[in-house]
Amino acid sequence: MMFFSTVTLLVPLLVVTNSLFVDLPPLPSSVGDSLTVDLNQAIALALDDSYAARVLDLSLNRAEHDVSAAKGRFRTHADLQLALPELVEGVQRVQVPGDLPRYDSYGSREMSATLQLNQPLPTDGVVSLSGHLYNQEDTFYDPSTDQTLDQKTFFNSYEISLSQPLFTPNDLKLGLETAEIGHRLAKRSYQRGQLNLFYEVTSFFYQLVKAQQELAIASDALERQQQNFDLAQRKFQAGLIPEVEALQMEVDLAGSHNDLLGRESDLILAGDRFRLLVGLPMSQPVRASASLAPHIYEVDHDLALDHALEYRTEINDLFDQVRSSEITVIQTDARSDFKGELSAFYNLTGISDPTLTDAGLGDLVDSSWSDLRRRPGNKGVRFSLSIPLWDSGVNEQEVASAEVAVRRRKLDQDNLLRDIAREVQAALARFEGAKRRLEVLDKSQEIALRSYNISRERFETGDITSQVLADNRDRLVQARRSYLDAFVNYRLAGADLRRQTLFDFEQGLSLVVKAPD
């Protein structure tokens, strides 16, 4: 038995800075309606307010109610029925043998109450206690004599009864087991849903980080290009460079302006996607805060595979699904099997004296109780069998179909282990590839920055043309964007590996918390 700790799934972010990247303007946690969040805060927002989290909560809550309902079927149920009052008056056609029919008028007024207590038995039977009281007044009008007759009756009856199915599966216990299986499946689905939600939040969070940094890179590139343009204008006016180089700088400046506008649009779209996922109002300004330092950590491949094969919830799901299929076989087979039922009852009944036509209710009750004490109890026992003889093989085929489903589930168990191993191996390959790419690109952007600074100095001294300077500026921008892509892919690969293995290698912690024995 296991469950996931939400706290261990929220991996804290590093607080290192990367000087090679353009710093975004600092903002406090909240400025007016603006909100700045880190990854942990984004996950907390999603757990509280997102549509996906609410759906997960409702699905788990429904399974919990199903289990409570199944357990409740083992407890006592009580029903009370009242008729206060029930009035009937009308003409009835009476057929007289050897004569024409006549039409008499009948009337009755009844007030009744019935209380029944049902106690289910672990054997799928039911013991019932019931009490029935009613007071009835009957009237009869004889049109031939023009007389009205009336009678008052008080009736009370108390009964204990037993009903016990025989030779059939215990539907009460099977129903509880089915509900408990559904609850376990729902809990594991909830855990997987949380892991998937954490991954989605991580993905959308870093897409927002990327869009913010892309905008900062474009803004920095525009600023550098503006400086280069101003320098080229001064050199052109001094006759140090030809006009074509100054014009080329102006074209590059317009391109930088255009790129900045595109990055602003990308940031708006990334913010909208992030707000929608975590459940923030679409009008809420939001900014993601994260370190862009290349925090490299190692992954134990054997531990990753072993941990996934031991704790992935899909494995336990299949065991429960096999048992659910077996229950279906049992219930299907029982439909064509012979069935028995044992029922018994003991009843005490008292009826008031019908001659007490002018008596009050109290006298009628006393008369009824006196009759109940005198009258022998009513009792009965019944044993019945239902034996199916021929159904043209319908049930046999239904059972065979259900048994095939069991074999399919067992076959899925073997295939699932291979699927999990394949998924973990793929996640490990993506992570290692992203890590190597990040390490390479981290160095390349350092080289690109040094190369651009040298080119800027050489352009000032007239050793290179504006085209060479523009090429080096483009290489710096591309190096920063390539590193940014690699950084986001690395963080997402780590998050996916954590989701696939249920182990956080960055923190060295298992995401599985074992329940105490």
C-alpha positions in Angstrom: 0.0 0.0 0.0 1.4 3.4 -0.9 0.6 7.0 -1.4 2.4 10.1 -2.7 3.4 13.0 -0.7 2.5 16.3 -2.4 5.4 18.0 -0.6 8.0 15.7 -2.1 6.7 16.3 -5.6 7.2 20.0 -5.4 10.9 20.4 -6.2 12.4 23.7 -5.0 14.1 25.8 -7.7 17.7 26.8 -7.6 18.6 30.4 -6.7 21.7 30.9 -8.9 21.9 33.5 -11.7 23.4 33.1 -15.1 25.3 36.3 -16.0 25.4 35.4 -19.7 21.6 35.9 -19.9 19.9 39.2 -20.0 18.4 40.0 -16.6 14.7 40.7 -16.6 13.7 43.8 -14.8 13.3 42.9 -11.1 9.7 42.9 -9.8 8.4 42.3 -6.3 6.0 39.4 -5.6 3.0 41.5 -6.3 2.7 44.9 -7.9 -0.9 46.0 -8.1 -2.7 43.2 -9.9 0.6 41.7 -11.2 1.7 38.3 -9.8 5.2 36.8 -9.9 5.4 33.1 -9.2 8.1 30.4 -9.1 7.5 26.8 -10.1 6.4 25.7 -6.6 3.9 28.5 -6.4 2.6 27.6 -9.9 2.1 24.0 -8.8 0.3 25.1 -5.7 -2.0 27.4 -7.7 -2.8 24.5 -10.1 -3.6 22.1 -7.2 -6.0 24.7 -5.7 -7.7 26.3 -8.7 -7.1 24.4 -11.9 -9.8 22.6 -13.8 -7.6 19.4 -14.0 -7.1 19.3 -10.2 -10.8 19.8 -9.5 -11.7 16.9 -11.9 -9.2 14.7 -10.1 -10.7 15.6 -6.7 -14.2 14.9 -7.9 -13.3 11.5 -9.4 -11.6 10.4 -6.2 -14.5 11.8 -4.1 -17.0 9.8 -6.2 -15.1 6.6 -5.6 -15.0 7.3 -1.8 -18.8 7.8 -1.8 -19.2 4.5 -3.7 -17.2 2.6 -1.0 -19.2 4.3 1.8 -22.5 3.3 0.0 -21.3 -0.3 -0.4 -20.4 -0.5 3.3 -23.7 1.1 4.2 -25.5 -1.9 2.6 -24.3 -4.0 5.5 -26.0 -1.8 8.0 -29.6 -1.5 9.2 -32.1 0.2 7.0 -35.4 1.6 8.2 -38.5 2.6 6.2 -41.7 4.2 7.4 -44.9 4.4 5.3 -47.9 6.5 6.4 -51.4 6.9 5.0 -53.0 9.9 6.7 -55.7 9.3 5.6 -56.7 7.3 2.6 -60.4 7.9 1.5 -62.4 5.9 -1.0 -66.1 6.3 -1.8 -67.8 4.9 -4.9 -70.4 2.8 -6.5 -69.6 -0.8 -7.2 -71.4 -3.2 -9.6 -72.4 -6.4 -7.9 -73.4 -9.4 -10.0 -76.2 -11.4 -8.4 -76.4 -15.1 -9.6 -79.6 -15.7 -11.5 -80.6 -12.0 -11.3 -79.7 -8.7 -12.7 -76.7 -6.8 -11.3 -77.2 -4.2 -8.6 -75.2 -1.2 -7.7 -74.2 -0.6 -4.1 -72.3 2.3 -2.6 -69.1 1.5 -0.6 -66.9 3.8 1.4 -63.7 3.4 3.5 -61.4 5.7 5.4 -58.1 4.3 6.4 -55.2 5.7 8.5 -52.1 3.4 8.6 -48.5 3.3 9.5 -45.9 0.7 8.7 -42.4 0.6 10.1 -39.8 -1.9 8.7 -36.3 -2.5 9.9 -34.0 -4.5 7.6 -30.7 -5.9 8.8 -28.6 -7.4 6.0 -26.6 -10.5 6.9 -23.0 -11.2 5.9 -24.4 -14.2 4.1 -26.3 -11.9 1.7 -29.6 -12.6 3.5 -31.9 -10.1 5.3 -33.6 -10.2 8.7 -36.6 -7.9 8.8 -38.7 -6.6 11.7 -41.9 -4.9 10.8 -44.9 -3.4 12.5 -48.2 -2.4 10.9 -51.0 -0.4 12.4 -54.1 0.8 10.7 -57.5 2.1 11.6 -60.3 1.6 9.1 -63.9 2.7 8.9 -66.1 1.0 6.3 -69.6 2.1 5.1 -72.1 0.4 2.9 -75.3 1.8 1.5 -78.0 -0.6 0.4 -80.3 1.1 -2.1 -82.9 -1.6 -1.8 -83.5 -0.9 1.9 -82.2 2.7 1.9 -79.9 1.8 4.9 -76.3 2.7 5.6 -74.2 0.2 7.5 -70.8 1.0 9.0 -67.9 -0.8 10.7 -64.8 0.3 12.6 -61.7 -1.9 12.6 -58.3 -1.4 14.3 -55.5 -3.8 13.1 -52.0 -4.2 14.5 -49.4 -6.7 13.2 -45.8 -7.4 14.1 -43.5 -9.7 12.2 -40.0 -11.0 12.1 -38.8 -12.6 8.8 -35.8 -14.1 7.2 -34.8 -14.2 3.5 -31.6 -16.1 2.6 -30.5 -16.8 -1.0 -28.7 -20.1 -1.4 -26.3 -21.5 -3.9 -25.5 -18.1 -5.4 -22.6 -15.7 -5.1 -22.6 -13.3 -2.2 -23.6 -10.1 -4.1 -23.3 -8.0 -1.0 -19.6 -8.9 -0.5 -18.8 -8.8 -4.2 -20.4 -5.3 -4.4 -18.2 -4.1 -1.6 -15.1 -5.7 -3.1 -16.0 -4.1 -6.5 -16.4 -0.6 -4.8 -13.1 -1.0 -3.0 -11.3 -2.0 -6.3 -12.9 1.1 -7.9 -11.6 3.2 -5.0 -8.1 1.9 -5.3 -8.1 2.5 -9.0 -9.4 6.0 -8.4 -6.6 6.7 -5.9 -3.9 5.6 -8.3 -5.5 7.5 -11.1 -5.5 10.5 -8.8 -1.8 10.0 -8.1 -1.0 9.7 -11.8 -3.2 12.7 -12.6 -1.2 14.8 -10.1 2.1 13.7 -11.6 0.8 14.6 -15.0 -0.5 17.9 -13.8 2.9 18.7 -12.2 4.6 17.9 -15.5 2.1 20.1 -17.4 2.6 23.0 -15.0 6.3 22.6 -15.3 6.1 22.6 -19.1 3.8 25.6 -19.3 5.9 27.4 -16.6 9.1 27.0 -18.5 7.4 27.9 -21.7 6.5 31.2 -20.0 10.0 31.6 -18.7 11.3 31.0 -22.3 8.9 33.5 -23.7 10.0 36.1 -21.1 13.7 35.4 -21.8 13.1 35.5 -25.6 11.7 38.9 -25.2 14.6 40.0 -23.0 17.1 38.6 -25.6 15.2 40.5 -28.4 15.2 43.6 -26.3 19.0 43.3 -25.7 19.6 42.6 -29.4 17.7 45.7 -30.3 19.7 47.8 -27.8 23.0 46.4 -29.2 21.8 47.0 -32.8 20.8 50.5 -31.9 24.3 51.2 -30.5 25.9 49.6 -33.6 23.6 51.7 -35.8 24.6 54.9 -34.0 28.2 54.0 -34.3 27.9 53.3 -38.0 26.1 56.6 -38.6 29.0 58.5 -36.9 31.6 56.6 -38.9 29.6 57.2 -42.2 29.4 60.9 -41.5 33.1 60.9 -40.8 33.7 59.1 -44.2 35.1 56.1 -42.5 32.6 53.5 -44.0 30.7 53.5 -47.2 27.0 54.4 -47.3 25.9 50.8 -48.0 27.2 49.6 -44.6 25.3 52.3 -42.8 22.2 51.4 -44.7 22.7 47.7 -43.9 22.8 48.7 -40.2 19.5 50.5 -40.6 17.9 47.4 -42.2 19.2 45.2 -39.3 17.8 47.7 -36.8 14.3 47.4 -38.4 14.7 43.6 -38.2 15.4 43.8 -34.5 12.4 46.0 -34.0 10.2 43.4 -35.8 11.7 40.5 -33.9 10.9 42.3 -30.6 7.2 42.7 -31.6 7.0 39.0 -32.4 8.4 38.1 -29.1 5.9 40.3 -27.3 3.1 38.4 -29.0 4.6 35.1 -28.0 4.8 36.2 -24.4 1.1 37.1 -24.4 0.2 33.7 -25.7 2.4 31.9 -23.3 0.9 33.8 -20.4 -2.6 33.0 -21.5 -1.8 29.3 -21.7 -0.2 29.3 -18.3 -3.1 31.2 -16.7 -5.6 28.8 -18.2 -3.8 25.8 -16.9 -3.2 26.9 -13.3 -6.7 28.5 -12.9 -5.7 32.2 -12.8 -8.1 34.8 -14.2 -7.2 35.5 -17.8 -6.9 39.2 -17.0 -4.3 38.6 -14.3 -0.8 39.8 -15.3 1.6 37.1 -14.3 5.4 36.5 -14.6 7.4 33.3 -14.0 10.5 33.6 -11.8 13.2 30.9 -12.4 16.9 30.5 -12.4 18.5 29.8 -15.8 21.7 28.3 -14.4 22.6 24.9 -15.9 22.2 22.8 -12.8 23.6 19.5 -13.9 22.9 16.3 -11.9 23.5 12.6 -12.5 20.9 9.8 -12.8 21.4 6.2 -11.8 19.9 4.3 -14.7 19.5 1.0 -12.8 17.7 2.8 -9.9 15.4 4.6 -12.3 14.3 1.3 -14.0 14.0 -0.7 -10.7 12.1 2.1 -9.0 9.6 2.4 -11.8 9.0 -1.3 -12.1 8.4 -1.6 -8.4 6.2 1.5 -7.8 4.4 2.5 -11.0 0.7 2.5 -10.2 -0.3 0.9 -13.5 1.1 -2.4 -12.3 -1.2 -2.6 -9.3 -4.0 -1.4 -11.4 -3.8 -4.5 -13.6 -4.0 -6.8 -10.5 -7.2 -5.1 -9.5 -8.5 -5.2 -13.0 -7.9 -8.9 -13.2 -9.9 -9.4 -10.0 -12.7 -7.2 -11.3 -12.8 -9.4 -14.4 -12.9 -12.5 -12.2 -15.9 -11.1 -10.4 -17.6 -10.5 -13.7 -17.0 -14.2 -14.5 -18.5 -15.3 -11.2 -21.6 -13.1 -11.6 -22.1 -14.2 -15.2 -21.8 -17.9 -14.4 -24.3 -17.5 -11.6 -27.0 -16.4 -14.0 -27.4 -19.9 -15.4 -26.7 -21.8 -12.2 -29.5 -23.2 -10.0 -30.6 -20.9 -7.2 -32.3 -21.5 -3.9 -34.0 -19.3 -1.4 -35.0 -20.0 2.2 -37.6 -17.7 3.7 -39.4 -17.8 7.0 -41.6 -15.5 9.1 -43.4 -15.3 12.4 -46.3 -12.9 12.8 -48.5 -11.7 15.6 -51.7 -10.0 14.6 -54.6 -8.5 16.5 -58.0 -7.3 15.1 -60.5 -5.3 17.0 -64.0 -6.7 17.6 -66.1 -5.8 14.5 -69.2 -5.3 16.7 -67.8 -2.2 18.3 -69.4 0.1 15.8 -69.8 3.0 18.2 -66.6 2.6 20.1 -63.8 5.2 20.3 -60.3 4.7 19.0 -59.0 3.8 22.5 -61.5 1.0 22.8 -60.7 -0.3 19.4 -56.9 -0.3 20.3 -57.6 -2.2 23.5 -59.8 -4.7 21.7 -57.1 -5.3 19.0 -54.4 -5.9 21.7 -56.6 -8.3 23.5 -57.2 -10.2 20.2 -53.4 -10.3 19.5 -52.8 -11.9 22.9 -55.4 -14.5 22.3 -54.8 -15.2 18.6 -52.2 -17.8 17.7 -49.2 -16.5 15.9 -48.8 -16.8 12.2 -45.8 -18.6 10.8 -44.4 -20.0 7.7 -41.3 -21.5 6.1 -40.5 -21.7 2.4 -37.7 -23.3 0.5 -37.5 -22.8 -3.3 -35.2 -23.8 -6.1 -34.8 -22.4 -9.5 -33.2 -24.7 -12.0 -32.4 -23.5 -15.5 -32.7 -26.3 -18.0 -31.7 -24.9 -21.4 -30.7 -21.5 -22.7 -29.2 -22.6 -26.1 -25.7 -22.1 -24.7 -26.1 -18.4 -24.3 -24.7 -18.2 -20.7 -21.9 -20.6 -21.6 -20.7 -18.2 -24.3 -21.1 -15.2 -21.9 -18.9 -16.9 -19.3 -16.4 -17.8 -22.0 -16.3 -14.2 -23.1 -15.7 -13.0 -19.5 -12.9 -15.6 -19.0 -11.2 -14.3 -22.2 -11.3 -10.8 -20.6 -9.5 -12.3 -17.5 -6.8 -13.9 -19.7 -6.4 -10.6 -21.6 -5.8 -8.8 -18.3 -3.2 -11.3 -17.3 -1.5 -11.0 -20.7 -1.5 -7.2 -20.2 0.5 -7.6 -17.0 3.5 -9.1 -18.8 3.3 -6.5 -21.6 3.0 -3.6 -19.2 6.3 -4.4 -17.6 8.0 -4.2 -21.0 6.1 -0.9 -21.8 7.2 0.7 -18.5 10.8 -0.4 -19.2 10.7 1.1 -22.7 9.2 4.4 -21.4 11.8 4.7 -18.7 14.6 3.9 -21.2 13.2 6.6 -23.6 13.0 9.1 -20.7 16.6 8.4 -19.7 17.8 8.8 -23.3 16.0 12.1 -23.6 17.4 13.3 -20.3 21.0 12.4 -21.1 20.7 13.9 -24.6 19.3 17.1 -23.2 22.0 17.3 -20.5 24.8 16.9 -23.0 23.3 19.5 -25.3 22.9 21.9 -22.5 26.6 21.5 -21.4 27.8 22.1 -25.0 25.5 25.1 -25.6 26.4 26.7 -22.2 30.0 26.9 -23.4 29.1 28.0 -26.9 27.2 31.1 -25.7 30.2 32.2 -23.6 32.3 31.9 -26.8 29.7 33.8 -28.8 29.6 36.6 -26.2 33.4 37.0 -26.3 33.4 36.9 -30.1 30.8 39.6 -30.3 32.7 41.9 -27.9 35.9 41.5 -29.9 34.0 42.2 -33.1 32.5 45.3 -31.7 36.0 46.6 -30.8 37.4 45.7 -34.2 34.5 47.4 -36.0 35.2 50.6 -34.0 38.8 50.5 -35.1 37.7 49.8 -38.7 39.3 46.3 -38.9 36.0 44.6 -39.9 32.9 45.6 -41.8 29.4 46.1 -40.4 28.4 42.8 -42.0 30.9 40.9 -40.0 29.7 42.6 -36.8 26.1 41.8 -37.7 27.0 38.2 -38.3 28.6 38.0 -34.8 25.6 39.7 -33.2 23.3 37.1 -34.9 25.5 34.3 -33.6 25.2 35.7 -30.1 21.5 35.9 -30.3 21.2 32.4 -31.8 23.6 31.0 -29.1 21.5 32.4 -26.3 18.3 31.1 -27.9 19.8 27.7 -28.5 20.9 27.6 -24.9 17.4 28.6 -23.8 15.8 25.8 -25.8 18.3 23.3 -24.4 17.7 24.6 -20.8 13.9 24.2 -21.2 14.2 20.8 -22.8 16.6 19.7 -20.0 14.2 20.8 -17.3 11.2 19.1 -19.0 13.2 15.9 -19.6 14.0 15.9 -15.8 10.4 16.4 -15.0 9.3 13.6 -17.4 11.9 11.3 -15.9 10.6 12.1 -12.4 7.0 11.3 -13.6 8.1 8.0 -15.3 10.2 6.7 -12.4 8.5 8.3 -9.3 12.0 9.3 -8.2 13.4 12.9 -8.0 17.1 12.5 -9.0 17.7 16.2 -8.7 16.9 16.0 -4.9 17.8 12.3 -4.5 14.4 11.5 -3.1 11.7 8.9 -3.9 8.3 10.3 -4.5 6.7 7.2 -2.9 5.9 7.3 0.8 5.3 3.8 2.1 2.4 3.4 4.6 3.6 2.1 8.0 3.1 -1.7 8.5 
